[in-house]
């Protein structure tokens, strides 16, 4: 396992791969990423007029999907530290009518929003990239309204058996080689390291509970390499 990049180094890496990010995601997941995002949006319980924050929004695909579900009258904010990723999200959002979209460059561990601002908070494939997972989950919970849902969609290592063997072969061997072929070797060597460091699904559920979320539940999604965690913000004490 390689040394972990600095937070600034991770942001710079995502800036560099922004032009290839969506195509590589589709390739790596055989197109299942679209289904996983739909699962996350369904779990968020979005309604017309709702206010949604998508953290680590990247190129904005999850935020754009949320926007379609909260129109008319909804507001969606996509936050990411990578300016290049946000640039792509802005261009994609400019072509979409309906809910109001706002793009913010910022840090998931120090969200620039007041307490109890959003009806739903999502983060897709971003939590494992953060230095302090617990701090980020506290921030996600903080900005959710009482009863609002926090949804975490993330790659995780299967617990064992054939699925774990296939997962390790794909992410540890195949993906880094493909990344090198398209000129993004650093990023796609980083990917399996970030997954290996990511806490187990039960630990993520525990941290969500400790952050102030209740009724936390989680499940493996189709393919057995991605988890979906959902919790609701409890009432203020």
Rosetta blueprint (number, residue, H / E / L):
1 X L
2 X L
3 X L
4 X L
5 X L
6 X L
7 X H
8 X H
9 X H
10 X H
11 X H
12 X H
13 X H
14 X H
15 X H
16 X H
17 X H
18 X H
19 X H
20 X H
21 X H
22 X H
23 X H
24 X H
25 X H
26 X H
27 X H
28 X H
29 X H
30 X L
31 X L
32 X H
33 X H
34 X H
35 X H
36 X H
37 X H
38 X H
39 X H
40 X H
41 X H
42 X H
43 X H
44 X L
45 X L
46 X L
47 X L
48 X L
49 X L
50 X L
51 X E
52 X E
53 X E
54 X E
55 X E
56 X L
57 X L
58 X L
59 X L
60 X L
61 X H
62 X H
63 X H
64 X H
65 X H
66 X H
67 X H
68 X H
69 X H
70 X H
71 X L
72 X L
73 X L
74 X L
75 X E
76 X E
77 X E
78 X E
79 X E
80 X E
81 X L
82 X L
83 X H
84 X H
85 X H
86 X H
87 X H
88 X H
89 X H
90 X H
91 X H
92 X H
93 X H
94 X H
95 X L
96 X L
97 X L
98 X L
99 X L
100 X E
101 X E
102 X E
103 X E
104 X E
105 X E
106 X L
107 X L
108 X L
109 X L
110 X L
111 X L
112 X L
113 X L
114 X L
115 X L
116 X L
117 X L
118 X E
119 X E
120 X E
121 X E
122 X E
123 X E
124 X E
125 X L
126 X L
127 X H
128 X H
129 X H
130 X L
131 X L
132 X L
133 X H
134 X H
135 X H
136 X H
137 X H
138 X H
139 X H
140 X H
141 X H
142 X H
143 X L
144 X E
145 X E
146 X E
147 X E
148 X E
149 X E
150 X E
151 X E
152 X E
153 X E
154 X E
155 X E
156 X L
157 X L
158 X L
159 X L
160 X L
161 X H
162 X H
163 X H
164 X H
165 X H
166 X H
167 X H
168 X H
169 X H
170 X H
171 X H
172 X H
173 X H
174 X H
175 X H
176 X H
177 X H
178 X H
179 X H
180 X H
181 X H
182 X L
183 X L
184 X L
185 X H
186 X H
187 X H
188 X H
189 X H
190 X H
191 X H
192 X H
193 X H
194 X H
195 X H
196 X H
197 X H
198 X L
199 X L
200 X L
201 X H
202 X H
203 X H
204 X H
205 X H
206 X H
207 X H
208 X H
209 X H
210 X H
211 X L
212 X L
213 X E
214 X E
215 X E
216 X E
217 X E
218 X E
219 X E
220 X E
221 X L
222 X L
223 X L
224 X L
225 X L
226 X E
227 X E
228 X E
229 X E
230 X E
231 X E
232 X E
233 X E
234 X L
235 X L
236 X L
237 X L
